[in-house]
Amino acid sequence: IQLLQNSVRNTESDIYSKSVEYPWQRSVAFNKVPYFINHSDQTTSWDHPKMLELMRSFSNFNDIRFSAYRTAMKLRTLQKRLCLDLTSLSDIISVFEEHQTIDSPNKNIDKYIDIAEILYYLQSIFTKTSNEYPQLVNVTLTVDLALNWLLNIYDLNRTGSIRLLAMKMALALLCRGNIEEKYRYVFSLVAYTPTDNDACDVVDRQRLSILFQQAIVIPKQLGEIAAFGGS
C-alpha cells in the first residue's frame, strides 16, 4: 500500500501524466511501470485508455476471412496509432547508435533495459518523428502508447524490463522503411563475426531461435498466433 501511495505522489512530476484525461490518471508502480486509474468506476489497468480503445477496434477486422489479410489490417492500424508509419528506420537506427553503449554481440543479445531506458529511446525516436511531422505526432501520448505496446508483448508480468533486442526488432518491423533494409537490420541484430576475420557475419541456430521467439509474440498479442504456427 505504501508503495502505491508513493507512486501516486510521484505522478504529478511525471510528464507522461499528461497523456491521459479525466477520469483517467496515470501512475507508476515501484519499478516505474505505468498503470492507469479510472476514477469514474474505481478500477485500474495496465493499459492506457487509448490502448484499450485500440485493442477493442481490432474486433472490427474479425470478419476478414484470411488470417494474413486480417493480421495485416491489425498491424497497419497499430502502426498508424503508434505513428510508426511516419517514423523512419534510419531515425530508429541512429537513436540506438547514438545512445547505446557498445557491447559485444553476445551481450547485446542478452541485454535487458528498464523503463527509464525504454522511455529515453522512445522519446528520442518520436522527437525526431515529430520534427518531421509536427502536426501529426503528439510525442508524449505516442511514447506512452509505444511503451504500453512493448510491455504488452514483452513484459506481460510487468517486471519492468525487456530485452533490448526485442525493442529494436519490434520498432524496426513496424516503422517506415524499405523491406530489404529492414531484413538487413534485423539480421544485424543477431549476427556475429566468426573467429575467422575474413568470414562474413553469420547467425547460428540459437540466435535465430531467439529472434523468432521475439518476433512471434507480435501477432500473438493481436490474437493471430495460430496462423503463424503458435498456440
Biotite code that builds the C-alpha atoms (Angstrom):
import biotite.structure as struc

atoms = struc.array([
    struc.Atom([0.000, 0.000, 0.000], chain_id="A", res_id=1, res_name="ILE", atom_name="CA", element="C"),
    struc.Atom([2.812, 2.383, 0.899], chain_id="A", res_id=2, res_name="GLN", atom_name="CA", element="C"),
    struc.Atom([4.480, 1.735, -2.465], chain_id="A", res_id=3, res_name="LEU", atom_name="CA", element="C"),
    struc.Atom([1.251, 2.534, -4.299], chain_id="A", res_id=4, res_name="LEU", atom_name="CA", element="C"),
    struc.Atom([0.807, 5.727, -2.289], chain_id="A", res_id=5, res_name="GLN", atom_name="CA", element="C"),
    struc.Atom([4.346, 6.808, -3.104], chain_id="A", res_id=6, res_name="ASN", atom_name="CA", element="C"),
    struc.Atom([3.780, 6.127, -6.790], chain_id="A", res_id=7, res_name="SER", atom_name="CA", element="C"),
    struc.Atom([0.639, 8.278, -6.807], chain_id="A", res_id=8, res_name="VAL", atom_name="CA", element="C"),
    struc.Atom([2.519, 11.162, -5.196], chain_id="A", res_id=9, res_name="ARG", atom_name="CA", element="C"),
    struc.Atom([5.224, 10.894, -7.834], chain_id="A", res_id=10, res_name="ASN", atom_name="CA", element="C"),
    struc.Atom([2.679, 11.072, -10.643], chain_id="A", res_id=11, res_name="THR", atom_name="CA", element="C"),
    struc.Atom([2.372, 14.852, -10.568], chain_id="A", res_id=12, res_name="GLU", atom_name="CA", element="C"),
    struc.Atom([6.007, 15.240, -11.608], chain_id="A", res_id=13, res_name="SER", atom_name="CA", element="C"),
    struc.Atom([5.681, 12.655, -14.357], chain_id="A", res_id=14, res_name="ASP", atom_name="CA", element="C"),
    struc.Atom([5.458, 14.370, -17.751], chain_id="A", res_id=15, res_name="ILE", atom_name="CA", element="C"),
    struc.Atom([3.573, 11.392, -19.121], chain_id="A", res_id=16, res_name="TYR", atom_name="CA", element="C"),
    struc.Atom([0.669, 12.031, -16.761], chain_id="A", res_id=17, res_name="SER", atom_name="CA", element="C"),
    struc.Atom([-0.494, 14.462, -19.466], chain_id="A", res_id=18, res_name="LYS", atom_name="CA", element="C"),
    struc.Atom([-1.091, 11.563, -21.847], chain_id="A", res_id=19, res_name="SER", atom_name="CA", element="C"),
    struc.Atom([-4.466, 10.829, -20.198], chain_id="A", res_id=20, res_name="VAL", atom_name="CA", element="C"),
    struc.Atom([-7.529, 12.908, -19.393], chain_id="A", res_id=21, res_name="GLU", atom_name="CA", element="C"),
    struc.Atom([-10.005, 12.755, -16.532], chain_id="A", res_id=22, res_name="TYR", atom_name="CA", element="C"),
    struc.Atom([-11.440, 10.412, -15.277], chain_id="A", res_id=23, res_name="PRO", atom_name="CA", element="C"),
    struc.Atom([-8.180, 8.604, -16.023], chain_id="A", res_id=24, res_name="TRP", atom_name="CA", element="C"),
    struc.Atom([-4.963, 9.143, -14.089], chain_id="A", res_id=25, res_name="GLN", atom_name="CA", element="C"),
    struc.Atom([-1.537, 7.783, -14.945], chain_id="A", res_id=26, res_name="ARG", atom_name="CA", element="C"),
    struc.Atom([0.565, 6.475, -12.094], chain_id="A", res_id=27, res_name="SER", atom_name="CA", element="C"),
    struc.Atom([3.661, 4.297, -11.768], chain_id="A", res_id=28, res_name="VAL", atom_name="CA", element="C"),
    struc.Atom([4.440, 1.233, -9.689], chain_id="A", res_id=29, res_name="ALA", atom_name="CA", element="C"),
    struc.Atom([7.589, 0.872, -7.592], chain_id="A", res_id=30, res_name="PHE", atom_name="CA", element="C"),
    struc.Atom([9.504, -0.484, -10.619], chain_id="A", res_id=31, res_name="ASN", atom_name="CA", element="C"),
    struc.Atom([8.433, 2.530, -12.733], chain_id="A", res_id=32, res_name="LYS", atom_name="CA", element="C"),
    struc.Atom([5.913, 0.515, -14.759], chain_id="A", res_id=33, res_name="VAL", atom_name="CA", element="C"),
    struc.Atom([2.926, 2.748, -15.566], chain_id="A", res_id=34, res_name="PRO", atom_name="CA", element="C"),
    struc.Atom([-0.640, 1.819, -14.736], chain_id="A", res_id=35, res_name="TYR", atom_name="CA", element="C"),
    struc.Atom([-3.879, 3.733, -15.147], chain_id="A", res_id=36, res_name="PHE", atom_name="CA", element="C"),
    struc.Atom([-6.614, 4.580, -12.663], chain_id="A", res_id=37, res_name="ILE", atom_name="CA", element="C"),
    struc.Atom([-10.194, 5.155, -13.781], chain_id="A", res_id=38, res_name="ASN", atom_name="CA", element="C"),
    struc.Atom([-11.739, 7.363, -11.101], chain_id="A", res_id=39, res_name="HIS", atom_name="CA", element="C"),
    struc.Atom([-15.238, 7.005, -12.526], chain_id="A", res_id=40, res_name="SER", atom_name="CA", element="C"),
    struc.Atom([-15.500, 3.307, -11.686], chain_id="A", res_id=41, res_name="ASP", atom_name="CA", element="C"),
    struc.Atom([-12.551, 2.948, -9.258], chain_id="A", res_id=42, res_name="GLN", atom_name="CA", element="C"),
    struc.Atom([-10.664, 0.454, -11.427], chain_id="A", res_id=43, res_name="THR", atom_name="CA", element="C"),
    struc.Atom([-7.053, 0.177, -12.543], chain_id="A", res_id=44, res_name="THR", atom_name="CA", element="C"),
    struc.Atom([-5.497, -1.140, -15.733], chain_id="A", res_id=45, res_name="SER", atom_name="CA", element="C"),
    struc.Atom([-2.031, -1.783, -17.081], chain_id="A", res_id=46, res_name="TRP", atom_name="CA", element="C"),
    struc.Atom([-3.273, -0.398, -20.393], chain_id="A", res_id=47, res_name="ASP", atom_name="CA", element="C"),
    struc.Atom([-3.565, 3.237, -21.403], chain_id="A", res_id=48, res_name="HIS", atom_name="CA", element="C"),
    struc.Atom([-7.218, 4.157, -22.175], chain_id="A", res_id=49, res_name="PRO", atom_name="CA", element="C"),
    struc.Atom([-6.226, 4.833, -25.792], chain_id="A", res_id=50, res_name="LYS", atom_name="CA", element="C"),
    struc.Atom([-4.622, 1.398, -25.949], chain_id="A", res_id=51, res_name="MET", atom_name="CA", element="C"),
    struc.Atom([-7.836, -0.138, -24.633], chain_id="A", res_id=52, res_name="LEU", atom_name="CA", element="C"),
    struc.Atom([-9.723, 1.622, -27.433], chain_id="A", res_id=53, res_name="GLU", atom_name="CA", element="C"),
    struc.Atom([-7.193, 0.398, -29.975], chain_id="A", res_id=54, res_name="LEU", atom_name="CA", element="C"),
    struc.Atom([-7.441, -3.220, -28.837], chain_id="A", res_id=55, res_name="MET", atom_name="CA", element="C"),
    struc.Atom([-11.240, -3.089, -28.948], chain_id="A", res_id=56, res_name="ARG", atom_name="CA", element="C"),
    struc.Atom([-11.066, -1.747, -32.502], chain_id="A", res_id=57, res_name="SER", atom_name="CA", element="C"),
    struc.Atom([-9.273, -4.911, -33.654], chain_id="A", res_id=58, res_name="PHE", atom_name="CA", element="C"),
    struc.Atom([-12.579, -6.776, -33.393], chain_id="A", res_id=59, res_name="SER", atom_name="CA", element="C"),
    struc.Atom([-13.714, -4.804, -36.460], chain_id="A", res_id=60, res_name="ASN", atom_name="CA", element="C"),
    struc.Atom([-11.390, -6.976, -38.540], chain_id="A", res_id=61, res_name="PHE", atom_name="CA", element="C"),
    struc.Atom([-12.638, -10.342, -37.308], chain_id="A", res_id=62, res_name="ASN", atom_name="CA", element="C"),
    struc.Atom([-14.920, -10.677, -40.324], chain_id="A", res_id=63, res_name="ASP", atom_name="CA", element="C"),
    struc.Atom([-11.892, -10.805, -42.627], chain_id="A", res_id=64, res_name="ILE", atom_name="CA", element="C"),
    struc.Atom([-11.676, -14.445, -43.612], chain_id="A", res_id=65, res_name="ARG", atom_name="CA", element="C"),
    struc.Atom([-7.999, -14.916, -44.424], chain_id="A", res_id=66, res_name="PHE", atom_name="CA", element="C"),
    struc.Atom([-5.653, -14.630, -41.460], chain_id="A", res_id=67, res_name="SER", atom_name="CA", element="C"),
    struc.Atom([-2.835, -12.981, -43.426], chain_id="A", res_id=68, res_name="ALA", atom_name="CA", element="C"),
    struc.Atom([-5.090, -10.100, -44.500], chain_id="A", res_id=69, res_name="TYR", atom_name="CA", element="C"),
    struc.Atom([-6.689, -9.868, -41.052], chain_id="A", res_id=70, res_name="ARG", atom_name="CA", element="C"),
    struc.Atom([-3.299, -9.703, -39.351], chain_id="A", res_id=71, res_name="THR", atom_name="CA", element="C"),
    struc.Atom([-2.083, -7.129, -41.862], chain_id="A", res_id=72, res_name="ALA", atom_name="CA", element="C"),
    struc.Atom([-5.047, -4.863, -41.127], chain_id="A", res_id=73, res_name="MET", atom_name="CA", element="C"),
    struc.Atom([-4.459, -5.094, -37.388], chain_id="A", res_id=74, res_name="LYS", atom_name="CA", element="C"),
    struc.Atom([-0.755, -4.377, -37.791], chain_id="A", res_id=75, res_name="LEU", atom_name="CA", element="C"),
    struc.Atom([-1.477, -1.416, -40.052], chain_id="A", res_id=76, res_name="ARG", atom_name="CA", element="C"),
    struc.Atom([-3.937, 0.013, -37.515], chain_id="A", res_id=77, res_name="THR", atom_name="CA", element="C"),
    struc.Atom([-1.393, -0.452, -34.730], chain_id="A", res_id=78, res_name="LEU", atom_name="CA", element="C"),
    struc.Atom([1.374, 1.047, -36.853], chain_id="A", res_id=79, res_name="GLN", atom_name="CA", element="C"),
    struc.Atom([-0.626, 4.198, -37.581], chain_id="A", res_id=80, res_name="LYS", atom_name="CA", element="C"),
    struc.Atom([-1.777, 4.636, -33.975], chain_id="A", res_id=81, res_name="ARG", atom_name="CA", element="C"),
    struc.Atom([1.831, 4.491, -32.773], chain_id="A", res_id=82, res_name="LEU", atom_name="CA", element="C"),
    struc.Atom([2.947, 6.862, -35.564], chain_id="A", res_id=83, res_name="CYS", atom_name="CA", element="C"),
    struc.Atom([5.417, 4.231, -36.718], chain_id="A", res_id=84, res_name="LEU", atom_name="CA", element="C"),
    struc.Atom([4.202, 4.720, -40.285], chain_id="A", res_id=85, res_name="ASP", atom_name="CA", element="C"),
    struc.Atom([5.799, 8.179, -40.006], chain_id="A", res_id=86, res_name="LEU", atom_name="CA", element="C"),
    struc.Atom([8.947, 7.017, -38.217], chain_id="A", res_id=87, res_name="THR", atom_name="CA", element="C"),
    struc.Atom([11.859, 6.115, -40.470], chain_id="A", res_id=88, res_name="SER", atom_name="CA", element="C"),
    struc.Atom([14.095, 3.114, -39.945], chain_id="A", res_id=89, res_name="LEU", atom_name="CA", element="C"),
    struc.Atom([17.135, 5.373, -40.270], chain_id="A", res_id=90, res_name="SER", atom_name="CA", element="C"),
    struc.Atom([15.959, 7.504, -37.329], chain_id="A", res_id=91, res_name="ASP", atom_name="CA", element="C"),
    struc.Atom([15.440, 4.415, -35.172], chain_id="A", res_id=92, res_name="ILE", atom_name="CA", element="C"),
    struc.Atom([18.888, 3.080, -36.017], chain_id="A", res_id=93, res_name="ILE", atom_name="CA", element="C"),
    struc.Atom([20.554, 6.436, -35.391], chain_id="A", res_id=94, res_name="SER", atom_name="CA", element="C"),
    struc.Atom([18.957, 6.811, -31.943], chain_id="A", res_id=95, res_name="VAL", atom_name="CA", element="C"),
    struc.Atom([20.178, 3.414, -30.790], chain_id="A", res_id=96, res_name="PHE", atom_name="CA", element="C"),
    struc.Atom([23.622, 4.035, -32.254], chain_id="A", res_id=97, res_name="GLU", atom_name="CA", element="C"),
    struc.Atom([23.887, 7.456, -30.597], chain_id="A", res_id=98, res_name="GLU", atom_name="CA", element="C"),
    struc.Atom([22.820, 6.404, -27.119], chain_id="A", res_id=99, res_name="HIS", atom_name="CA", element="C"),
    struc.Atom([23.660, 2.749, -26.792], chain_id="A", res_id=100, res_name="GLN", atom_name="CA", element="C"),
    struc.Atom([26.816, 1.595, -25.066], chain_id="A", res_id=101, res_name="THR", atom_name="CA", element="C"),
    struc.Atom([28.809, -0.546, -27.467], chain_id="A", res_id=102, res_name="ILE", atom_name="CA", element="C"),
    struc.Atom([28.725, -4.162, -26.305], chain_id="A", res_id=103, res_name="ASP", atom_name="CA", element="C"),
    struc.Atom([29.983, -7.419, -27.694], chain_id="A", res_id=104, res_name="SER", atom_name="CA", element="C"),
    struc.Atom([27.424, -9.297, -29.841], chain_id="A", res_id=105, res_name="PRO", atom_name="CA", element="C"),
    struc.Atom([26.687, -11.798, -27.074], chain_id="A", res_id=106, res_name="ASN", atom_name="CA", element="C"),
    struc.Atom([25.998, -9.091, -24.502], chain_id="A", res_id=107, res_name="LYS", atom_name="CA", element="C"),
    struc.Atom([23.847, -7.186, -26.966], chain_id="A", res_id=108, res_name="ASN", atom_name="CA", element="C"),
    struc.Atom([21.500, -10.135, -27.468], chain_id="A", res_id=109, res_name="ILE", atom_name="CA", element="C"),
    struc.Atom([21.140, -10.786, -23.743], chain_id="A", res_id=110, res_name="ASP", atom_name="CA", element="C"),
    struc.Atom([20.941, -7.181, -22.601], chain_id="A", res_id=111, res_name="LYS", atom_name="CA", element="C"),
    struc.Atom([17.781, -6.028, -20.822], chain_id="A", res_id=112, res_name="TYR", atom_name="CA", element="C"),
    struc.Atom([16.721, -2.411, -20.356], chain_id="A", res_id=113, res_name="ILE", atom_name="CA", element="C"),
    struc.Atom([14.429, -0.891, -17.738], chain_id="A", res_id=114, res_name="ASP", atom_name="CA", element="C"),
    struc.Atom([11.505, 1.510, -18.083], chain_id="A", res_id=115, res_name="ILE", atom_name="CA", element="C"),
    struc.Atom([13.658, 4.635, -17.843], chain_id="A", res_id=116, res_name="ALA", atom_name="CA", element="C"),
    struc.Atom([15.859, 3.426, -20.700], chain_id="A", res_id=117, res_name="GLU", atom_name="CA", element="C"),
    struc.Atom([12.880, 2.401, -22.821], chain_id="A", res_id=118, res_name="ILE", atom_name="CA", element="C"),
    struc.Atom([11.310, 5.833, -22.361], chain_id="A", res_id=119, res_name="LEU", atom_name="CA", element="C"),
    struc.Atom([14.602, 7.524, -23.196], chain_id="A", res_id=120, res_name="TYR", atom_name="CA", element="C"),
    struc.Atom([14.894, 5.683, -26.506], chain_id="A", res_id=121, res_name="TYR", atom_name="CA", element="C"),
    struc.Atom([11.227, 6.206, -27.392], chain_id="A", res_id=122, res_name="LEU", atom_name="CA", element="C"),
    struc.Atom([11.352, 9.898, -26.521], chain_id="A", res_id=123, res_name="GLN", atom_name="CA", element="C"),
    struc.Atom([14.411, 10.360, -28.737], chain_id="A", res_id=124, res_name="SER", atom_name="CA", element="C"),
    struc.Atom([12.873, 8.432, -31.632], chain_id="A", res_id=125, res_name="ILE", atom_name="CA", element="C"),
    struc.Atom([9.486, 10.134, -31.634], chain_id="A", res_id=126, res_name="PHE", atom_name="CA", element="C"),
    struc.Atom([11.001, 13.572, -31.129], chain_id="A", res_id=127, res_name="THR", atom_name="CA", element="C"),
    struc.Atom([12.740, 13.012, -34.465], chain_id="A", res_id=128, res_name="LYS", atom_name="CA", element="C"),
    struc.Atom([9.426, 11.932, -35.981], chain_id="A", res_id=129, res_name="THR", atom_name="CA", element="C"),
    struc.Atom([7.694, 14.992, -34.544], chain_id="A", res_id=130, res_name="SER", atom_name="CA", element="C"),
    struc.Atom([10.346, 17.264, -36.020], chain_id="A", res_id=131, res_name="ASN", atom_name="CA", element="C"),
    struc.Atom([9.467, 15.871, -39.444], chain_id="A", res_id=132, res_name="GLU", atom_name="CA", element="C"),
    struc.Atom([5.688, 15.774, -38.886], chain_id="A", res_id=133, res_name="TYR", atom_name="CA", element="C"),
    struc.Atom([4.970, 18.360, -36.157], chain_id="A", res_id=134, res_name="PRO", atom_name="CA", element="C"),
    struc.Atom([1.220, 18.472, -36.822], chain_id="A", res_id=135, res_name="GLN", atom_name="CA", element="C"),
    struc.Atom([0.750, 14.706, -36.743], chain_id="A", res_id=136, res_name="LEU", atom_name="CA", element="C"),
    struc.Atom([2.704, 13.477, -33.723], chain_id="A", res_id=137, res_name="VAL", atom_name="CA", element="C"),
    struc.Atom([1.859, 14.030, -30.060], chain_id="A", res_id=138, res_name="ASN", atom_name="CA", element="C"),
    struc.Atom([5.183, 12.907, -28.609], chain_id="A", res_id=139, res_name="VAL", atom_name="CA", element="C"),
    struc.Atom([4.013, 12.380, -25.022], chain_id="A", res_id=140, res_name="THR", atom_name="CA", element="C"),
    struc.Atom([0.996, 10.284, -25.985], chain_id="A", res_id=141, res_name="LEU", atom_name="CA", element="C"),
    struc.Atom([2.841, 8.340, -28.678], chain_id="A", res_id=142, res_name="THR", atom_name="CA", element="C"),
    struc.Atom([5.717, 7.466, -26.349], chain_id="A", res_id=143, res_name="VAL", atom_name="CA", element="C"),
    struc.Atom([3.300, 6.279, -23.665], chain_id="A", res_id=144, res_name="ASP", atom_name="CA", element="C"),
    struc.Atom([1.352, 4.123, -26.130], chain_id="A", res_id=145, res_name="LEU", atom_name="CA", element="C"),
    struc.Atom([4.530, 2.652, -27.612], chain_id="A", res_id=146, res_name="ALA", atom_name="CA", element="C"),
    struc.Atom([5.767, 1.795, -24.117], chain_id="A", res_id=147, res_name="LEU", atom_name="CA", element="C"),
    struc.Atom([2.398, 0.184, -23.363], chain_id="A", res_id=148, res_name="ASN", atom_name="CA", element="C"),
    struc.Atom([2.610, -1.907, -26.541], chain_id="A", res_id=149, res_name="TRP", atom_name="CA", element="C"),
    struc.Atom([6.174, -3.062, -25.868], chain_id="A", res_id=150, res_name="LEU", atom_name="CA", element="C"),
    struc.Atom([5.269, -4.101, -22.325], chain_id="A", res_id=151, res_name="LEU", atom_name="CA", element="C"),
    struc.Atom([2.170, -5.925, -23.561], chain_id="A", res_id=152, res_name="ASN", atom_name="CA", element="C"),
    struc.Atom([4.197, -8.094, -25.895], chain_id="A", res_id=153, res_name="ILE", atom_name="CA", element="C"),
    struc.Atom([7.467, -8.480, -23.983], chain_id="A", res_id=154, res_name="TYR", atom_name="CA", element="C"),
    struc.Atom([6.645, -7.953, -20.297], chain_id="A", res_id=155, res_name="ASP", atom_name="CA", element="C"),
    struc.Atom([3.170, -9.267, -19.546], chain_id="A", res_id=156, res_name="LEU", atom_name="CA", element="C"),
    struc.Atom([4.012, -9.676, -15.859], chain_id="A", res_id=157, res_name="ASN", atom_name="CA", element="C"),
    struc.Atom([5.208, -6.061, -15.689], chain_id="A", res_id=158, res_name="ARG", atom_name="CA", element="C"),
    struc.Atom([8.607, -6.826, -14.205], chain_id="A", res_id=159, res_name="THR", atom_name="CA", element="C"),
    struc.Atom([9.851, -3.504, -15.555], chain_id="A", res_id=160, res_name="GLY", atom_name="CA", element="C"),
    struc.Atom([12.404, -4.647, -18.135], chain_id="A", res_id=161, res_name="SER", atom_name="CA", element="C"),
    struc.Atom([12.509, -6.029, -21.663], chain_id="A", res_id=162, res_name="ILE", atom_name="CA", element="C"),
    struc.Atom([15.214, -7.336, -23.957], chain_id="A", res_id=163, res_name="ARG", atom_name="CA", element="C"),
    struc.Atom([16.892, -4.547, -25.934], chain_id="A", res_id=164, res_name="LEU", atom_name="CA", element="C"),
    struc.Atom([16.980, -6.796, -28.998], chain_id="A", res_id=165, res_name="LEU", atom_name="CA", element="C"),
    struc.Atom([13.192, -7.192, -28.816], chain_id="A", res_id=166, res_name="ALA", atom_name="CA", element="C"),
    struc.Atom([12.580, -3.455, -28.692], chain_id="A", res_id=167, res_name="MET", atom_name="CA", element="C"),
    struc.Atom([14.855, -2.790, -31.660], chain_id="A", res_id=168, res_name="LYS", atom_name="CA", element="C"),
    struc.Atom([13.255, -5.521, -33.735], chain_id="A", res_id=169, res_name="MET", atom_name="CA", element="C"),
    struc.Atom([9.641, -4.607, -32.930], chain_id="A", res_id=170, res_name="ALA", atom_name="CA", element="C"),
    struc.Atom([10.137, -0.952, -33.829], chain_id="A", res_id=171, res_name="LEU", atom_name="CA", element="C"),
    struc.Atom([12.058, -1.837, -36.984], chain_id="A", res_id=172, res_name="ALA", atom_name="CA", element="C"),
    struc.Atom([9.367, -4.222, -38.220], chain_id="A", res_id=173, res_name="LEU", atom_name="CA", element="C"),
    struc.Atom([6.568, -1.667, -37.919], chain_id="A", res_id=174, res_name="LEU", atom_name="CA", element="C"),
    struc.Atom([8.382, 1.521, -38.895], chain_id="A", res_id=175, res_name="CYS", atom_name="CA", element="C"),
    struc.Atom([8.578, 3.242, -42.280], chain_id="A", res_id=176, res_name="ARG", atom_name="CA", element="C"),
    struc.Atom([11.307, 1.763, -44.438], chain_id="A", res_id=177, res_name="GLY", atom_name="CA", element="C"),
    struc.Atom([12.385, -0.430, -47.305], chain_id="A", res_id=178, res_name="ASN", atom_name="CA", element="C"),
    struc.Atom([11.704, -4.104, -46.623], chain_id="A", res_id=179, res_name="ILE", atom_name="CA", element="C"),
    struc.Atom([15.214, -5.189, -47.650], chain_id="A", res_id=180, res_name="GLU", atom_name="CA", element="C"),
    struc.Atom([16.755, -2.607, -45.323], chain_id="A", res_id=181, res_name="GLU", atom_name="CA", element="C"),
    struc.Atom([14.605, -3.981, -42.507], chain_id="A", res_id=182, res_name="LYS", atom_name="CA", element="C"),
    struc.Atom([15.787, -7.521, -43.257], chain_id="A", res_id=183, res_name="TYR", atom_name="CA", element="C"),
    struc.Atom([19.409, -6.377, -43.136], chain_id="A", res_id=184, res_name="ARG", atom_name="CA", element="C"),
    struc.Atom([18.918, -4.514, -39.878], chain_id="A", res_id=185, res_name="TYR", atom_name="CA", element="C"),
    struc.Atom([17.107, -7.376, -38.147], chain_id="A", res_id=186, res_name="VAL", atom_name="CA", element="C"),
    struc.Atom([19.830, -9.756, -39.360], chain_id="A", res_id=187, res_name="PHE", atom_name="CA", element="C"),
    struc.Atom([22.496, -7.443, -37.952], chain_id="A", res_id=188, res_name="SER", atom_name="CA", element="C"),
    struc.Atom([20.844, -7.567, -34.521], chain_id="A", res_id=189, res_name="LEU", atom_name="CA", element="C"),
    struc.Atom([21.667, -11.253, -34.093], chain_id="A", res_id=190, res_name="VAL", atom_name="CA", element="C"),
    struc.Atom([24.583, -11.763, -36.493], chain_id="A", res_id=191, res_name="ALA", atom_name="CA", element="C"),
    struc.Atom([28.169, -12.158, -35.350], chain_id="A", res_id=192, res_name="TYR", atom_name="CA", element="C"),
    struc.Atom([31.573, -12.496, -36.988], chain_id="A", res_id=193, res_name="THR", atom_name="CA", element="C"),
    struc.Atom([33.228, -15.920, -36.615], chain_id="A", res_id=194, res_name="PRO", atom_name="CA", element="C"),
    struc.Atom([36.780, -16.220, -35.343], chain_id="A", res_id=195, res_name="THR", atom_name="CA", element="C"),
    struc.Atom([37.970, -16.122, -38.938], chain_id="A", res_id=196, res_name="ASP", atom_name="CA", element="C"),
    struc.Atom([38.117, -12.374, -39.553], chain_id="A", res_id=197, res_name="ASN", atom_name="CA", element="C"),
    struc.Atom([37.725, -12.849, -43.298], chain_id="A", res_id=198, res_name="ASP", atom_name="CA", element="C"),
    struc.Atom([34.388, -14.632, -42.889], chain_id="A", res_id=199, res_name="ALA", atom_name="CA", element="C"),
    struc.Atom([31.017, -12.958, -43.375], chain_id="A", res_id=200, res_name="CYS", atom_name="CA", element="C"),
    struc.Atom([28.670, -12.344, -40.466], chain_id="A", res_id=201, res_name="ASP", atom_name="CA", element="C"),
    struc.Atom([26.561, -15.379, -39.624], chain_id="A", res_id=202, res_name="VAL", atom_name="CA", element="C"),
    struc.Atom([23.568, -16.325, -37.478], chain_id="A", res_id=203, res_name="VAL", atom_name="CA", element="C"),
    struc.Atom([23.597, -19.628, -35.623], chain_id="A", res_id=204, res_name="ASP", atom_name="CA", element="C"),
    struc.Atom([20.590, -21.707, -34.587], chain_id="A", res_id=205, res_name="ARG", atom_name="CA", element="C"),
    struc.Atom([20.447, -20.311, -31.052], chain_id="A", res_id=206, res_name="GLN", atom_name="CA", element="C"),
    struc.Atom([20.438, -16.690, -32.183], chain_id="A", res_id=207, res_name="ARG", atom_name="CA", element="C"),
    struc.Atom([17.868, -17.393, -34.885], chain_id="A", res_id=208, res_name="LEU", atom_name="CA", element="C"),
    struc.Atom([15.662, -19.073, -32.286], chain_id="A", res_id=209, res_name="SER", atom_name="CA", element="C"),
    struc.Atom([15.861, -16.016, -30.027], chain_id="A", res_id=210, res_name="ILE", atom_name="CA", element="C"),
    struc.Atom([14.946, -13.780, -32.964], chain_id="A", res_id=211, res_name="LEU", atom_name="CA", element="C"),
    struc.Atom([11.887, -15.866, -33.865], chain_id="A", res_id=212, res_name="PHE", atom_name="CA", element="C"),
    struc.Atom([10.784, -16.007, -30.228], chain_id="A", res_id=213, res_name="GLN", atom_name="CA", element="C"),
    struc.Atom([10.814, -12.220, -30.050], chain_id="A", res_id=214, res_name="GLN", atom_name="CA", element="C"),
    struc.Atom([9.007, -11.869, -33.391], chain_id="A", res_id=215, res_name="ALA", atom_name="CA", element="C"),
    struc.Atom([6.203, -14.393, -32.891], chain_id="A", res_id=216, res_name="ILE", atom_name="CA", element="C"),
    struc.Atom([4.753, -12.583, -29.877], chain_id="A", res_id=217, res_name="VAL", atom_name="CA", element="C"),
    struc.Atom([3.793, -9.613, -32.068], chain_id="A", res_id=218, res_name="ILE", atom_name="CA", element="C"),
    struc.Atom([0.961, -11.455, -33.901], chain_id="A", res_id=219, res_name="PRO", atom_name="CA", element="C"),
    struc.Atom([0.212, -13.349, -30.680], chain_id="A", res_id=220, res_name="LYS", atom_name="CA", element="C"),
    struc.Atom([-0.693, -10.098, -28.942], chain_id="A", res_id=221, res_name="GLN", atom_name="CA", element="C"),
    struc.Atom([-3.115, -9.416, -31.810], chain_id="A", res_id=222, res_name="LEU", atom_name="CA", element="C"),
    struc.Atom([-4.809, -12.791, -31.349], chain_id="A", res_id=223, res_name="GLY", atom_name="CA", element="C"),
    struc.Atom([-3.332, -14.182, -34.574], chain_id="A", res_id=224, res_name="GLU", atom_name="CA", element="C"),
    struc.Atom([-0.732, -16.623, -33.267], chain_id="A", res_id=225, res_name="ILE", atom_name="CA", element="C"),
    struc.Atom([-2.389, -19.755, -34.724], chain_id="A", res_id=226, res_name="ALA", atom_name="CA", element="C"),
    struc.Atom([-1.797, -18.572, -38.277], chain_id="A", res_id=227, res_name="ALA", atom_name="CA", element="C"),
    struc.Atom([1.943, -18.459, -37.612], chain_id="A", res_id=228, res_name="PHE", atom_name="CA", element="C"),
    struc.Atom([2.386, -21.922, -36.139], chain_id="A", res_id=229, res_name="GLY", atom_name="CA", element="C"),
    struc.Atom([1.983, -20.930, -32.496], chain_id="A", res_id=230, res_name="GLY", atom_name="CA", element="C"),
    struc.Atom([-0.566, -21.809, -29.879], chain_id="A", res_id=231, res_name="SER", atom_name="CA", element="C"),
])
